Amino acid sequence: MGYDMGTHDTHPWNRRRFLGAVAGTGAGAFLAGCSAGDGPQGGPAAVTAENERHGDHDWRLARQGQEHAVEGYADRASVLPGEPFRLHVSVAAGSGFRAEAFRMGWYGGAQARRVWAAERMPCGARPLPRPGGPTRTVAAAWPVSAEVPTRGWPEGAYLVRLTADSGDQRYVPVTVRSAHTAGRLVLVNAAATWQAYNTWGGHSLYHGPGGKADYSARSLAVSCDRPYDGDGARLFLTYEQPAIALAERLGLPLAYVTSMDVDRDPGLLRGAHAVVSLGHDEYWTPAMRTAVTAARDAGTNVAFLGANACFRRIRLEPAGTTDRRLVVCYKTDWRLDPLAGHDDRAVTTDWRAAPHPDPENSLTGTLYESNPTSADYVVTEPGHWLFEDTGVARGARFPNLVGTEYDRVNSGPRTPRPLDIVAHSPLVCRGVRSFADSGYYTTAGGAGVFNTGTMRWVESLKGDGTHGIPPATARFTAQVTANVLRAFATGPAGRDHPAADNLAAYHPYEGDPVQAHEHLW
């Protein structure tokens, strides 16, 4: 979410602020397992060929079991094809587990293909760590249970399924990343945001063991060296997997990276045709933002399929002797950040907040505003190319598609122009009337940038009635998403689809959200 609702959240909800707003294996067993063979890489033909392989419907968890029944984490958020990664696993009953890896895609509707499996391994229960240091960071630091090869694994998003002898199961996500993205549509797994919300061990960047009311005990830095809470892949399955299935079904030339990869390699996006931020991509480092902005300015299209993107400024730091697997964000306690007063541009807080405000809308086109809400999505420009083949008319409504967080366009000077508002959805959030906006803008370099303005967009693709969204809505959101991805995958969309600019018709000039402090929160 965009806001911390604890007692230390100092931003009142008034109109002025609201509107902007395996054991005994020593160093680990090397698991040769069984592999499904080499997978193709590269362009659309390769993606199509991969998805013509036999899929596996049995990739979901049959039984999650009690908390900590079985769980694990990978020592890398992403690896290149052929690079191994290590699993750190705990089994509460002290027996053993099996592991399988599934590549997520379309596969004729199965949406996954099993690429690897290993025999049963013994494993015991691992200790639950306590939060450490002034940042109250929880890190498991468990021994290695297994080293997993990725020989023959195509680039993509993967779920490793752990199954204990008891039958209890959990996921461990990992990305087999693309070394190069030129000419491809880049899907970004928001690994930094996954960790921000991860409550495993009782602490996230939002609260401590007391739940949402325990804001003051939250972590100020969270470690990737721990399992994810719940089923182990909650945010991925909610906000990313449905869009990945659609993109692979379309047979587009895809590349896969994590947000942390974009931070690490400034040139990773060079020559990409498009970058796709999926359903909830809130936590960005300055290097991430710089890289995406530079790609946009060079003609790379950008799609934000959720809301609340690029809202928090974070830093990635080393954790012990490992790679930068510590996600740092002091938020409202930014004065405690060691960089405060030394490098204010890198202080970890909201991008729009002091000590160095730089609102996200200069990139995203919209400003995150608030939560929670649930409202109809209202189409206002049915003739726009984004809505081709949807059959919508002006005023078409899609119940509950807006929520739980949403974005709104601001007409101040930091909003890119020309910008088309294509959906303008009235809502009430925390007693305040406002709007959620879907916007599309184009740049001098030819890039097109689209933002849905709602976190429920990717969720709706499942068509399962979640949040009271009618299943039929999936036909609409799938078609619009397909329109965006196809156009963006071919190169600078602004050349064929320039924005006309209708901003004044929906949002008369509202001033600079930073200078006027009218639209900060």
QUIHU-V814911 format. One record per run of one state. SS is the DSSP state (@ for helix, = for strand, . for the rest). FROM is the first residue (numbers start at 1). LEN is the number of residues. If there is no record, write none. Layout:
ss:SS from:FROM len:LEN
ss:SS from:FROM len:LEN
//
This chain:
ss:. from:1 len:14
ss:@ from:15 len:4
ss:. from:19 len:10
ss:= from:29 len:3
ss:. from:32 len:2
ss:= from:34 len:2
ss:. from:36 len:8
ss:@ from:44 len:8
ss:. from:52 len:18
ss:= from:70 len:5
ss:. from:75 len:3
ss:= from:78 len:3
ss:. from:81 len:4
ss:= from:85 len:7
ss:. from:92 len:4
ss:= from:96 len:9
ss:. from:105 len:2
ss:@ from:107 len:3
ss:. from:110 len:2
ss:= from:112 len:11
ss:. from:123 len:9
ss:= from:132 len:1
ss:. from:133 len:4
ss:= from:137 len:1
ss:. from:138 len:8
ss:= from:146 len:3
ss:. from:149 len:7
ss:= from:156 len:9
ss:. from:165 len:4
ss:= from:169 len:9
ss:. from:178 len:7
ss:= from:185 len:5
ss:. from:190 len:1
ss:@ from:191 len:7
ss:. from:198 len:2
ss:@ from:200 len:3
ss:. from:203 len:8
ss:@ from:211 len:3
ss:. from:214 len:1
ss:@ from:215 len:3
ss:. from:218 len:3
ss:= from:221 len:3
ss:. from:224 len:10
ss:@ from:234 len:6
ss:. from:240 len:1
ss:@ from:241 len:9
ss:. from:250 len:4
ss:= from:254 len:5
ss:@ from:259 len:6
ss:. from:265 len:9
ss:= from:274 len:4
ss:. from:278 len:5
ss:= from:283 len:3
ss:@ from:286 len:12
ss:. from:298 len:3
ss:= from:301 len:4
ss:. from:305 len:7
ss:= from:312 len:6
ss:. from:318 len:8
ss:= from:326 len:3
ss:. from:329 len:2
ss:@ from:331 len:6
ss:. from:337 len:7
ss:@ from:344 len:3
ss:. from:347 len:3
ss:= from:350 len:1
ss:. from:351 len:10
ss:@ from:361 len:4
ss:. from:365 len:2
ss:= from:367 len:13
ss:. from:380 len:5
ss:@ from:385 len:3
ss:. from:388 len:9
ss:= from:397 len:12
ss:. from:409 len:10
ss:= from:419 len:11
ss:. from:430 len:2
ss:= from:432 len:11
ss:. from:443 len:5
ss:= from:448 len:4
ss:. from:452 len:2
ss:= from:454 len:1
ss:. from:455 len:1
ss:@ from:456 len:5
ss:. from:461 len:5
ss:@ from:466 len:3
ss:. from:469 len:4
ss:@ from:473 len:17
ss:. from:490 len:3
ss:@ from:493 len:3
ss:. from:496 len:7
ss:@ from:503 len:4
ss:. from:507 len:15
//
